[in-house]
Amino acid sequence: MNFPNKIFSGYQGACHCQGVTVDEKKGYVYYSFTTKLIKCDLLGNVIGSVDGLIGHLGCIDFCESDGKVYGSLEYKNDIIGREILKNLQMADTEIQNGFYCVIFDVNKIDRMDMNAESDGIMRAVYLGEVVEDFEAKVHLDGKDLDHKYGCSGIDGLAFGPAWGTDDGEEYLRICYGVYGNTDREDNDYQVILTYDFKNWWDSVAKPLNQYKMHKSGASSLSKCFVKTGSTNWGVQNLEYDAYSKRWMLCVYRGGKPQYKNYDMFFVSALATPELSVHNPYREEISVLPLLSEGIYFPYGSTGVYSFGNGYYYFSHPGYDKDCGHYSNAVLYKATNSDTSPFEIVE
């Protein structure tokens, strides 16, 4: 490994780190800070940034096949959406609900504060299936509720092989955000959508006008469910680890006392979806089994990157009252422990 043990993101203001990814060949690290994307070299020098977003940029992943960074981007009038606008001093701004996979042409990032709309760096693919579940009204246990499956939008995103394999054709996976309400049952599942991004996404990805958002979109190949129990806001970061041949689901701990409320869950790459019944809705769904119960681990929810050889970068977020939020990408290596599978590289 020729990568440093720690890479500093620089101070990034009012919003905390949401994700981290690496272009290993060119030696760049990318950070998502909610409303902007940061490009750094391996010494922590900030090369440039993409700003101007008024939505929530979450988990990001670098795609080796096209050299671009993909991310989950959501616009919504809920507590998160309104807080973002407040931080941007745009509290009175009205936005429509919209969920997108955005694609950054990161080779064009060569200076600070490049504009996501006008500098030709970002295109977006509309995810209508997510909008439908977010806006759905459901009736469960005698209650009228908003948001099917507790869908709060999207967050976790990663590239990896088809279910049931650990190599071959690469697909894009995007996870639902999930409201952590403790008084409903339909939000105990993580929802993972699979997309064939290589064959036709280029034709539907369009520049995004955030005040008149397009609906040029893509349909998922599959919709799979993972029953983890309670979480707050669903899978924050999703990552495929070729070394352990498993998917890493990093979350904020849930609050339901009947669950152990872990920080991270794992799904084997060799697992295949099995048909089951989603009890609250009495509908047939495709369910992926957990590889193990889960682990308590303080990092991952604000960013994780697997090198695929037993080494990882985990985001260590921080805050300075004078300079704002930052993150250090800290190097870890795999252990042989099921309960503590990562240790820091000194």
Secondary structure, 3 states (H helix, E strand, C coil): CCCCCEEECCCCECCCCCEEEEECCCCEEEEECECCEEEEECCCCEEEEEECCCCEEEEEEEECCCCEEEEEEEECCCHHHHHHHHHCCCCCCCCCCEEEEEEECHHHCCCCCEECCCCCCEEEEECHHHHHHHHCEEEECCEEEECHHHEEEEEEEEEEECCCCCCCCEEEEEEEEECCCCCCCCCCEEEEEEECHHHHHHHHCECCCCCCCCCCECCCCEEEEEECCCEEEEEEEEEEECCCCEEEEEEEECCCCCCCCCCEEEEECCCCCEEEEECCCCEEEEECCCCCCCECCCCCCCCEEECCCCEEEEEEEEEECCCEEEEEEEEEEECCCCCCCEEECC
